[in-house]
């Protein structure tokens, strides 16, 4: 499922009814996540187009490590996905393969731990 579908569904479902405080907070979280994605992808794409792919790679790998660290903390504190979302549940497996392929033991180990917790 494309990443924009879930936020779009939330927006469409809540467009006809007044928003509760919870719904407004959920939409704020979705907006914050989308703005972070916008910033990250814009910066990485700009660096690649400027002929600095090594800098883009460093930026993306830094965010990958941060996402793994934060995801592990959230799952350790008892936060789980409300329902099975295969593309999101497969993300740690993809990160683990990336870490193994490009010799990043830190990424591979953190991703493997997260994948186990999500199963």
C-alpha positions as CSV (number, residue, x, y, z in Angstrom):
1,X,0.0,0.0,0.0
2,X,1.5,3.4,-0.9
3,X,2.6,5.5,2.1
4,X,0.1,8.3,1.3
5,X,-2.9,6.0,1.4
6,X,-3.2,5.7,5.2
7,X,-3.0,9.5,5.8
8,X,-5.4,10.1,3.0
9,X,-7.9,7.6,4.4
10,X,-7.7,9.3,7.8
11,X,-8.3,12.7,6.2
12,X,-11.3,11.4,4.1
13,X,-12.9,9.7,7.1
14,X,-12.7,12.7,9.3
15,X,-13.5,15.4,6.7
16,X,-17.3,15.0,7.1
17,X,-17.4,15.1,10.9
18,X,-16.0,17.5,13.5
19,X,-12.6,16.3,14.8
20,X,-12.3,15.0,18.3
21,X,-9.2,16.0,20.3
22,X,-7.8,12.5,19.6
23,X,-8.4,12.7,15.9
24,X,-6.8,16.2,15.7
25,X,-3.7,14.8,17.6
26,X,-3.5,11.9,15.2
27,X,-3.6,14.2,12.2
28,X,-0.9,16.3,13.7
29,X,1.3,13.3,14.2
30,X,0.6,12.3,10.5
31,X,1.5,15.8,9.4
32,X,4.7,15.8,11.4
33,X,5.7,12.5,9.9
34,X,5.0,13.7,6.4
35,X,6.9,16.9,6.9
36,X,9.9,14.9,8.2
37,X,9.7,12.7,5.2
38,X,9.5,15.7,3.0
39,X,12.6,17.3,4.5
40,X,14.6,14.1,4.4
41,X,13.8,13.2,0.8
42,X,14.2,16.7,-0.4
43,X,17.6,17.0,1.2
44,X,18.8,13.6,-0.1
45,X,17.5,14.2,-3.6
46,X,19.2,17.7,-3.7
47,X,22.5,16.2,-2.5
48,X,22.4,13.5,-5.2
49,X,21.6,16.0,-7.9
50,X,24.4,18.3,-6.7
51,X,26.8,15.4,-7.2
52,X,27.2,14.6,-3.5
53,X,25.7,11.1,-3.2
54,X,28.1,10.2,-0.4
55,X,26.6,13.0,1.7
56,X,23.0,11.8,0.8
57,X,23.9,8.3,1.8
58,X,25.3,9.5,5.1
59,X,22.1,11.5,5.8
60,X,19.9,8.5,4.9
61,X,21.9,6.1,7.0
62,X,21.9,8.4,9.9
63,X,18.1,8.6,9.7
64,X,17.9,4.8,9.3
65,X,19.8,4.4,12.6
66,X,17.6,6.9,14.3
67,X,14.5,5.2,13.1
68,X,15.7,1.8,14.2
69,X,16.7,3.2,17.7
70,X,13.3,5.0,18.2
71,X,11.3,2.0,16.8
72,X,13.0,-0.4,19.2
73,X,12.4,2.0,22.1
74,X,8.7,2.3,21.2
75,X,8.2,-1.5,20.9
76,X,10.1,-2.1,24.1
77,X,7.7,0.3,25.9
78,X,4.7,-1.7,24.6
79,X,3.7,0.2,21.5
80,X,2.6,-2.0,18.6
81,X,0.9,-1.4,15.3
82,X,-2.9,-1.5,15.7
83,X,-3.3,-4.0,13.0
84,X,-1.0,-6.0,10.7
85,X,0.5,-3.8,8.0
86,X,2.8,-6.1,6.0
87,X,4.8,-3.4,4.2
88,X,5.6,-1.8,7.6
89,X,6.3,-5.1,9.3
90,X,8.7,-6.0,6.5
91,X,10.7,-2.8,6.9
92,X,13.0,-4.2,9.6
93,X,13.8,-7.2,7.4
94,X,14.8,-4.8,4.6
95,X,16.9,-2.8,6.9
96,X,18.6,-6.0,8.2
97,X,19.4,-7.1,4.6
98,X,20.8,-3.6,3.9
99,X,23.0,-3.7,7.0
100,X,24.3,-7.2,6.0
101,X,24.9,-6.2,2.4
102,X,26.7,-3.0,3.1
103,X,28.7,-4.3,6.2
104,X,26.8,-2.3,8.8
105,X,26.6,-4.6,11.8
106,X,24.9,-1.9,13.9
107,X,22.1,-1.5,11.4
108,X,21.7,-5.3,10.8
109,X,21.6,-6.1,14.6
110,X,19.2,-3.3,15.5
111,X,16.9,-4.3,12.6
112,X,17.0,-8.0,13.5
113,X,16.0,-7.2,17.1
114,X,13.2,-5.0,15.9
115,X,11.9,-7.6,13.4
116,X,11.8,-10.2,16.2
117,X,9.9,-7.9,18.5
118,X,7.3,-7.1,15.8
119,X,6.6,-10.8,15.1
